[in-house]
């Protein structure tokens, strides 16, 4: 983008009160043997960060094999960036009753 066009875009954004949209990190907390939130809707390009607050280890393992964390001890984190649209179900491979879904638009 040339500098004049870039300046025009910035002025237009400022004048209209619009803000550029950027993908932001989203957090999922693991606590009481549950993911919170259990359902998440995000835009493509968003990084999701899981943090385990339980005293027991947990994992984040997608059902389709797209991502898998190591066992996370208490206060450990794992992140993954979702670059393509779809519905991604995941579980804790240690405690398979723990289930959640991420929908990427």
C-alpha positions as CSV (number, residue, x, y, z in Angstrom):
1,X,0.0,0.0,0.0
2,X,1.5,3.4,-0.9
3,X,1.9,6.1,1.8
4,X,-0.9,8.3,0.4
5,X,-3.4,5.5,0.4
6,X,-2.3,4.4,3.8
7,X,-2.8,7.9,5.2
8,X,-6.3,8.1,3.6
9,X,-7.3,4.8,5.2
10,X,-6.1,6.0,8.6
11,X,-7.9,9.3,8.2
12,X,-11.1,7.5,7.1
13,X,-10.9,5.1,10.1
14,X,-10.3,8.0,12.5
15,X,-13.1,10.1,11.0
16,X,-15.7,7.3,11.1
17,X,-14.7,5.9,14.4
18,X,-14.0,2.5,12.9
19,X,-11.1,0.5,14.2
20,X,-8.9,-1.9,12.2
21,X,-9.8,-5.5,13.1
22,X,-7.0,-7.7,14.2
23,X,-7.1,-11.3,15.4
24,X,-6.7,-11.3,19.1
25,X,-5.6,-14.2,21.3
26,X,-8.4,-16.0,23.1
27,X,-8.0,-17.8,26.4
28,X,-9.5,-21.1,27.5
29,X,-9.2,-22.0,31.1
30,X,-8.9,-25.6,32.3
31,X,-10.4,-25.9,35.8
32,X,-12.4,-28.5,37.7
33,X,-11.9,-31.0,34.9
34,X,-13.6,-28.8,32.4
35,X,-12.7,-26.4,29.5
36,X,-14.1,-22.9,29.9
37,X,-15.6,-21.9,27.6
38,X,-16.7,-25.2,26.2
39,X,-17.8,-23.7,22.9
40,X,-15.8,-20.9,21.2
41,X,-16.5,-19.0,17.9
42,X,-13.4,-17.3,16.5
43,X,-12.1,-15.7,13.3
44,X,-9.5,-17.5,11.2
45,X,-6.0,-16.4,12.3
46,X,-6.9,-16.3,16.0
47,X,-4.5,-17.9,18.5
48,X,-6.2,-19.9,21.3
49,X,-4.2,-20.2,24.6
50,X,-5.2,-22.9,27.0
51,X,-4.1,-22.7,30.6
52,X,-4.4,-25.5,33.1
53,X,-5.5,-24.3,36.6
54,X,-6.2,-27.8,37.9
55,X,-3.8,-29.7,40.1
56,X,-4.0,-32.6,37.7
57,X,-2.4,-32.8,34.2
58,X,-4.6,-32.3,31.2
59,X,-4.1,-32.3,27.4
60,X,-5.7,-30.6,24.4
61,X,-6.1,-33.1,21.6
62,X,-8.2,-32.4,18.5
63,X,-10.4,-35.3,17.4
64,X,-9.1,-34.9,13.8
65,X,-5.4,-34.9,14.9
66,X,-4.8,-31.3,13.8
67,X,-3.3,-30.3,17.1
68,X,-2.2,-31.9,20.3
69,X,-0.6,-30.6,23.4
70,X,1.8,-32.4,25.8
71,X,0.4,-33.1,29.3
72,X,0.0,-29.7,30.9
73,X,0.7,-29.5,34.6
74,X,-0.9,-26.8,36.8
75,X,-0.3,-23.3,35.4
76,X,1.2,-24.7,32.2
77,X,-0.1,-23.3,28.9
78,X,-0.5,-24.4,25.3
79,X,-1.4,-22.4,22.2
80,X,-2.5,-23.0,18.7
81,X,-3.4,-20.6,15.9
82,X,-6.5,-21.6,13.8
83,X,-5.8,-20.4,10.3
84,X,-8.6,-22.1,8.4
85,X,-12.4,-22.2,8.9
86,X,-14.0,-25.3,10.3
87,X,-15.4,-26.9,13.4
88,X,-12.7,-28.4,15.6
89,X,-13.7,-30.7,18.5
90,X,-11.1,-31.5,21.1
91,X,-10.7,-33.6,24.3
92,X,-8.3,-34.2,27.1
93,X,-6.6,-37.5,26.1
94,X,-6.1,-38.2,29.8
95,X,-9.7,-37.5,30.8
96,X,-11.8,-38.1,27.6
97,X,-15.0,-36.9,29.3
98,X,-13.5,-33.4,29.0
99,X,-14.8,-32.1,25.6
100,X,-15.0,-28.8,23.8
101,X,-15.5,-27.3,20.4
102,X,-14.0,-24.4,18.5
103,X,-15.8,-23.0,15.4
104,X,-13.6,-20.9,13.1
105,X,-15.2,-18.6,10.6
